[in-house]
Amino acid sequence: MTGPAVMVTEGTYPLYLGGVSVWCEQLVSGLHDFDFHVLALSGAPDAVRCALSPNVRQVTVLPLWGEGGARSRGARFRRAAFEEPFARLVGALLSPDQDATRLFTRALGDLVTFAGRHDLNAALGDPRNADLLFFLWARGATLAPGGARPPTAIPAPTLRDALDAALWLAHLLRPLAPPPPEGRLTHAVSNGLAALPALASKHAYGTPFILTEHGVYLRERYLAPASRYLSPGTRAFLLRFYLHLTRAAYAAADIISPASNFNIRWQRHLGADPARIRPVYNGIEPDLFAFPTAGPETPTVAWVGRIDPIKDLETLIRAHALVRAQVPQARLRLFGPVPAGNEAYAARCRDLIGELGLGEHVTFEGRVPTVAQAYAAGHVVALSSISEGFPYSVIEAMATGRPMIATDVGGVREAIGPTGLVVPPRHPEAFAGAVVQLLSDAPRRARLGEEARERVLTMFTVQHCVQAYRQMYTELAHTAPRPPAKEVTHVREHAAPGRRVAAPPSPSGAGT
């Protein structure tokens, strides 16, 4: 099959800024001999914010919750043709059997076939789905003889649970509704929902695909705080959906390219074939991060990222209160934006600063003209996250010659190596102890900073990353099948058709 490489993203490039968007920009511009169609999944209709390389020929925005993917009014579909695969998919989600992922994957393929002849969005929005889901869920939750239930069983549903679950499935499965993207290969930039179009293209056309994971998608779903809008039963049902989707993507991907070796343990545990796993570290342009000769006058810790619960700023703030007991002049400077929806978390962090009497010693400073300035503002750079993949903030800080103090999550330990200090997550005392060590020892800081920059120059450059993916793209593009004699034919245009979007100016400031 000819055509562009199809890059599928979820909640990132080219609609939102952050580390993954930086990675996508680097890869697309680096693979200048490949044309790209970017399929961007988003929560709601949104505009392109990232600069687009000239080889991005098309951008399609597929909103999961906005009107852009809503069902067509008055659309007709064959209920019987939809109900069978939908019931099989729900049954797989409710089953504790190991074979359930195979049934789930088959149901996804049947829904792709259904979408080629009918309006899948209309079918997913059919109110009768909640009735069917409630019946199957209640039957699956029935106690076995003797009163025993499998430990993996999902709690018995209420009618509200079934309504909520049916609504969520209607939105989560939207990526299967438009025609599967056609190209030489598909590159899903995360597991989960971004894998759905890749699975659809493989089912419809046999298109090979690469699956990249920066963090561990399923782990992050497990770590996400419980929503007050979802009951425990509905949350368990949705987590089962993410589990089977993750397994299905690992099973179908031709190449799985985690951003660190940490991810491999999760991938193998969830069924990924080790022979198809090829880790590739993220890379940066070291020249963009000058090696500063001096730090600030006041002992300072810098943090760079988005204000988000997963970054666990509360632990960092509590640690700073302990640091000041030994280094009274110490400052903590927090650089980065507050994403929409995280305002309450930012307010909670500010309240904590007040409760601990930190006042002007901890400051939120928003974006800066260049992110390198944020790293250079501290003697050391902190990362307190409870989950990460292979974060750019770590290798960027190392490139500026600043030693890192970071939590032992994801690929952070692999990135830092012996050039910084790694502590357990959610442990203010350990974090504070590491900060005091480095703030109190200037020669050690200088030595670690020099070693950190050298490590980046040796291992974590854009050139290394792009070359690894060029080899994968070339390999899969040469093995892509010719179009089948009878491809899936969609009888209508999707509500959110692809469009070419003009490139805005490249934004700057603190990333993730």
C-alpha positions in Angstrom: 0.0 0.0 0.0 1.3 3.4 -0.9 0.6 6.8 0.8 1.8 8.6 3.8 2.8 7.3 7.2 -0.2 7.7 9.5 0.7 9.0 13.0 -2.1 8.6 15.6 -1.9 10.7 18.8 -4.2 11.0 21.8 -4.4 14.3 23.7 -1.1 15.6 22.4 0.6 16.6 19.1 -0.4 18.7 17.2 -3.2 20.1 19.4 -1.5 20.4 22.8 2.0 21.3 23.9 4.2 19.1 26.0 7.0 16.5 25.9 5.2 14.0 23.6 4.4 16.8 21.2 8.1 17.8 21.2 8.9 14.1 20.4 6.4 14.0 17.5 7.7 17.2 16.0 11.3 15.9 16.2 10.4 12.6 14.6 8.2 14.1 11.8 10.7 16.7 10.8 13.6 14.3 11.1 11.9 11.7 8.8 11.6 14.4 6.1 11.6 11.8 3.3 8.2 10.4 4.6 4.9 12.2 4.2 2.6 12.2 7.2 -1.1 12.1 7.8 -1.6 13.0 11.5 -4.8 11.7 13.1 -5.2 13.5 16.4 -7.7 12.2 19.0 -8.8 14.8 21.5 -11.4 15.2 24.2 -13.2 17.9 22.3 -12.8 19.8 19.0 -9.6 21.8 19.2 -7.1 23.7 17.0 -3.6 23.0 16.0 -1.1 24.6 18.3 2.2 23.0 17.3 4.3 23.9 14.4 3.8 21.6 11.4 6.7 20.3 9.3 6.2 20.7 5.5 6.0 16.9 5.2 2.7 16.9 7.3 0.3 16.7 4.4 -2.9 16.3 6.4 -4.2 16.7 9.9 -7.4 15.0 11.0 -8.9 16.0 14.4 -11.2 13.4 15.8 -13.0 14.6 19.0 -14.2 11.9 21.3 -16.6 14.0 23.3 -17.5 17.0 21.2 -20.0 17.4 18.5 -17.5 16.5 15.8 -18.0 12.8 16.3 -21.6 12.8 17.2 -24.0 10.3 15.6 -25.8 11.4 12.5 -29.3 12.5 12.9 -31.8 10.0 11.6 -29.0 7.6 10.6 -30.1 4.1 9.8 -28.3 0.9 10.7 -29.0 -2.7 11.1 -29.4 -3.4 14.8 -28.8 -7.1 14.5 -25.5 -6.5 12.7 -24.3 -4.2 15.5 -25.7 -6.0 18.5 -23.7 -9.2 18.0 -20.2 -7.7 18.0 -21.2 -5.2 20.7 -22.5 -8.0 23.0 -19.3 -10.0 22.3 -17.2 -7.0 23.2 -19.1 -6.4 26.5 -19.0 -10.1 27.3 -15.2 -10.0 26.9 -14.9 -7.0 29.2 -16.9 -8.9 31.9 -15.0 -12.1 31.5 -12.1 -13.0 33.9 -10.8 -15.6 31.4 -7.4 -15.2 29.8 -9.0 -15.8 26.4 -11.2 -12.7 26.7 -8.7 -10.4 24.9 -9.0 -12.6 21.8 -12.8 -12.2 21.8 -12.4 -8.5 22.5 -10.1 -8.1 19.5 -12.4 -10.0 17.2 -15.3 -7.8 18.3 -13.3 -4.7 17.5 -12.7 -6.0 14.0 -16.4 -6.8 13.5 -17.2 -3.2 14.6 -14.7 -1.9 11.9 -16.5 -4.0 9.3 -19.9 -2.8 10.6 -18.6 0.8 10.3 -17.9 0.2 6.6 -21.6 -0.2 5.9 -23.4 1.6 8.7 -23.1 4.6 10.9 -21.2 3.3 13.9 -21.6 6.5 15.9 -25.4 6.2 15.6 -25.3 2.5 16.6 -23.0 3.3 19.6 -25.5 6.0 20.7 -28.5 3.7 20.6 -30.3 3.8 24.0 -30.9 0.0 23.8 -27.2 -0.6 24.4 -27.6 0.3 28.0 -30.3 -2.3 28.4 -28.2 -5.0 26.7 -25.2 -4.0 28.8 -27.1 -4.1 32.0 -28.5 -7.6 31.2 -25.0 -9.0 30.3 -23.4 -7.3 33.3 -25.9 -8.4 35.8 -25.8 -12.0 34.5 -22.0 -12.0 34.7 -22.1 -10.8 38.2 -24.4 -13.5 39.4 -23.0 -15.5 42.3 -21.8 -19.0 41.4 -23.2 -22.0 43.3 -22.1 -21.9 46.8 -22.0 -18.1 46.8 -18.4 -17.7 45.6 -17.5 -15.0 43.0 -14.2 -14.9 41.2 -11.8 -12.4 42.8 -11.5 -10.6 39.4 -15.3 -10.2 38.9 -16.6 -6.6 38.4 -19.1 -5.5 41.0 -22.8 -6.1 40.2 -24.2 -3.1 38.3 -26.9 -0.6 39.1 -28.9 0.8 36.2 -26.8 4.0 36.5 -23.6 1.9 36.1 -25.0 0.5 32.9 -26.0 3.9 31.5 -22.6 5.4 32.3 -20.7 2.4 30.9 -22.7 2.5 27.7 -22.1 6.2 27.3 -18.4 5.8 27.9 -18.1 3.0 25.3 -20.0 5.2 22.8 -17.2 7.8 23.1 -14.2 5.6 23.6 -15.0 3.6 20.4 -15.4 6.6 18.2 -12.0 6.2 16.6 -13.4 3.1 14.8 -16.2 5.1 13.2 -14.4 6.9 10.3 -12.8 5.0 7.5 -9.6 3.4 8.7 -6.7 5.6 7.7 -4.8 4.4 4.6 -1.0 4.6 4.5 2.2 2.8 4.1 2.3 2.2 7.9 0.5 3.4 11.0 2.4 4.8 14.0 0.4 4.9 17.3 2.2 7.3 19.6 0.7 5.7 22.7 -1.3 2.6 23.6 -4.9 2.8 24.4 -7.3 4.8 22.2 -4.5 5.8 19.8 -4.1 2.2 18.9 -7.8 1.8 17.7 -7.2 3.4 14.3 -4.0 1.3 13.9 -6.0 -1.8 14.7 -8.7 -0.8 12.3 -6.3 -0.3 9.4 -4.6 -3.6 10.1 -8.0 -5.3 10.1 -9.2 -3.6 7.0 -6.0 -3.4 4.9 -3.3 -5.4 6.7 -1.4 -2.2 7.3 1.7 -2.8 9.6 2.0 -0.6 12.6 4.4 0.7 15.2 3.3 1.2 18.8 5.4 3.7 20.8 4.9 4.1 24.6 6.5 6.9 26.5 4.8 6.1 29.7 2.9 2.8 30.5 -0.6 3.6 29.3 -2.4 1.0 31.4 -0.4 1.8 34.6 -1.4 5.4 34.3 -5.1 4.5 34.0 -4.7 2.5 37.2 -3.0 5.4 38.9 -5.5 8.0 37.8 -7.5 9.3 40.8 -11.0 7.9 41.1 -13.7 10.2 39.7 -16.6 11.3 41.8 -18.7 10.9 38.7 -18.0 7.1 38.3 -19.0 4.4 40.7 -16.5 1.7 41.6 -18.3 -0.7 39.3 -18.2 1.6 36.3 -14.6 2.4 36.9 -13.7 -1.3 37.1 -15.6 -1.9 33.9 -13.7 0.9 32.1 -10.3 -0.3 33.4 -11.2 -3.7 32.0 -11.7 -2.0 28.6 -8.3 -0.4 28.8 -6.7 -3.7 29.9 -8.0 -5.6 26.9 -7.3 -2.8 24.5 -3.7 -2.6 25.7 -3.3 -6.3 25.3 -4.9 -6.3 21.8 -2.5 -3.5 20.7 0.6 -5.3 22.0 -0.5 -8.5 20.2 -1.1 -6.8 16.8 1.7 -4.3 16.6 4.6 -5.3 14.3 7.1 -3.2 16.3 6.7 -2.0 19.9 9.1 0.8 20.7 9.0 1.8 24.4 10.9 4.9 25.4 12.7 3.0 28.2 13.5 -0.5 29.4 11.2 0.1 32.3 8.2 -0.3 30.0 9.3 -3.7 28.8 8.4 -5.4 32.0 4.8 -4.2 31.7 4.6 -5.0 28.0 5.9 -8.6 28.4 3.6 -9.2 31.4 0.6 -8.1 29.2 1.5 -10.5 26.4 3.9 -8.5 24.1 6.3 -10.7 22.1 9.8 -9.8 23.3 11.1 -10.3 19.7 9.0 -7.3 18.5 10.1 -4.9 21.3 12.8 -2.3 20.3 13.3 0.4 23.0 14.3 3.8 21.7 15.3 6.6 24.1 14.0 10.1 23.6 16.5 12.6 22.4 17.1 16.4 22.4 19.2 18.9 20.6 22.0 19.6 23.1 22.9 22.9 21.5 19.6 24.3 22.7 20.6 23.8 26.3 23.8 25.8 27.0 26.0 24.7 29.9 25.8 27.6 32.4 28.9 28.5 34.4 27.2 29.7 37.6 24.0 29.2 39.5 21.8 31.6 41.3 23.0 33.4 44.4 20.4 31.8 46.7 20.3 28.0 47.1 17.5 27.1 44.6 15.6 24.0 43.4 14.0 24.3 40.0 11.0 22.2 38.8 9.7 22.3 35.2 6.5 20.8 34.0 2.7 21.1 33.9 0.8 21.5 37.1 -0.9 18.1 37.4 -1.6 15.6 40.1 0.6 13.0 38.5 3.6 15.3 39.0 2.9 15.2 42.8 3.9 18.7 43.6 2.5 18.3 47.1 5.3 15.9 48.0 7.8 18.3 46.5 6.3 21.2 48.6 6.4 19.1 51.8 10.0 18.1 51.1 10.9 21.8 50.7 9.6 22.6 54.1 12.0 19.9 55.5 14.8 21.3 53.4 14.4 24.8 54.8 14.9 23.4 58.3 18.5 22.7 57.3 19.0 25.3 54.5 16.9 28.2 55.6 17.5 30.3 52.5 16.5 27.6 50.1 14.0 28.5 47.4 11.7 26.3 45.2 10.8 27.7 41.8 8.0 26.0 39.9 7.9 26.7 36.1 5.1 25.6 33.9 1.4 26.0 33.0 -1.8 25.0 34.7 -3.7 22.9 32.1 -7.5 23.4 31.9 -9.1 21.2 34.4 -6.2 21.3 36.9 -7.0 24.7 38.5 -8.3 23.0 41.6 -5.1 21.0 42.0 -3.0 24.2 41.6 -5.1 25.9 44.3 -4.6 23.0 46.6 -0.8 23.3 46.1 -0.9 27.0 46.9 -3.0 26.3 50.0 -0.4 23.8 51.1 2.4 26.4 50.7 0.5 28.7 52.9 -0.2 26.0 55.5 3.5 25.2 55.7 4.5 28.8 56.1 6.6 28.7 52.9 5.3 32.0 51.6 7.8 33.6 49.1 10.1 30.6 49.4 8.0 28.6 46.9 6.8 30.4 43.8 4.7 29.5 40.8 6.3 31.2 37.8 4.4 30.0 34.8 6.1 29.7 31.4 9.5 31.2 30.5 10.8 32.4 27.1 13.0 29.4 26.8 12.8 26.3 29.0 16.6 26.2 29.4 16.2 29.4 31.5 14.0 27.5 33.9 16.6 24.7 34.4 19.4 27.2 34.8 17.4 29.0 37.5 18.2 26.3 40.0 21.3 24.7 41.4 19.5 21.4 41.1 16.4 20.3 39.2 13.6 18.3 40.8 11.1 15.8 39.4 8.6 14.4 42.0 6.2 12.5 39.7 4.4 9.3 40.7 4.5 8.1 37.0 6.6 9.0 34.0 7.8 7.5 30.8 11.2 8.9 29.8 10.7 12.5 30.5 12.2 15.3 28.5 12.6 17.5 31.5 15.2 15.1 32.9 17.5 14.9 29.9 17.0 18.6 29.2 18.0 19.5 32.7 21.0 17.2 32.4 22.0 18.9 29.1 22.2 22.2 31.0 24.6 20.7 33.4 22.2 20.6 36.3 22.1 17.4 38.5 18.7 15.8 38.9 16.9 14.8 42.1 14.0 12.6 40.9 11.6 9.9 41.9 12.3 6.4 40.8 9.5 6.0 38.2 9.4 4.9 34.6 12.7 5.3 32.8 14.0 8.1 35.1 16.7 5.9 36.7 17.9 4.8 33.2 18.1 8.5 32.1 20.0 9.8 35.1 22.3 6.9 35.7 25.1 7.9 38.2 24.7 11.7 37.4 22.0 12.5 40.0 20.0 11.2 42.9 17.0 9.0 42.7 14.5 8.6 45.6 11.2 6.7 46.2 8.0 8.5 45.0 5.7 10.0 47.6 8.5 10.2 50.2 9.1 13.9 51.3 11.8 12.9 53.8 13.9 11.1 51.2 13.5 13.8 48.7 14.4 16.5 51.2 17.5 14.5 52.3 18.7 14.3 48.6 18.1 18.0 48.1 20.1 19.0 51.2 23.0 16.7 50.1 23.4 18.6 46.8 22.6 22.1 47.9 25.3 21.7 50.6 28.0 20.3 48.3 29.0 22.6 45.5 31.9 20.5 44.2 29.8 17.4 43.9 27.0 19.4 42.1 29.5 20.7 39.6 30.9 17.2 39.0 27.5 15.6 38.6 26.4 18.4 36.3 29.3 17.9 33.9 28.8 14.1 33.9 25.0 14.6 33.2 25.7 16.7 30.1 28.2 14.2 28.8 25.7 11.4 29.3 23.1 13.3 27.2 25.6 13.9 24.4 26.5 10.3 24.4 23.1 8.6 24.7 20.1 11.0 24.3 20.3 13.0 21.1 17.6 13.5 18.5 19.9 12.0 15.9 20.0 8.7 17.7 16.2 8.6 18.1 15.4 9.6 14.5 17.8 7.1 13.0 16.3 4.2 15.0 12.8 5.1 13.8 14.0 5.6 10.2 15.1 2.0 10.2 11.7 0.9 11.5 9.7 3.0 9.0 11.8 1.8 6.1 11.5 -1.9 7.2 7.7 -1.7 7.5 7.1 0.4 4.5 8.8 -2.2 2.4 6.6 -5.0 3.8 3.3 -3.1 3.6 0.8 -5.2 1.5 -0.9 -4.0 -1.7 -4.5 -2.9 -1.3 -6.8 -5.8 -1.1 -9.1 -6.5 -4.1 -12.1 -5.6 -2.0 -11.5 -3.0 0.6 -13.9 -1.8 3.3 -16.2 0.7 1.8 -17.8 3.4 3.9 -21.2 4.6 2.8 -20.9 8.1 4.3 -18.5 10.8 5.1 -17.4 11.0 8.7 -18.6 14.0 10.7 -15.1 15.2 11.3 -13.3 14.8 7.9 -9.6 15.2 7.6 -8.3 18.7 6.8 -5.0 20.3 6.1 -4.3 22.8 8.9 -1.9 25.8 8.4 1.1 25.7 10.7 1.0 28.3 13.5 4.1 29.9 14.9 6.1 27.4 17.1 5.3 28.1 20.7 7.9 28.3 23.4 7.9 28.0 27.2 8.0 25.3 29.8 6.8 21.9 28.5 5.8 18.8 30.5 
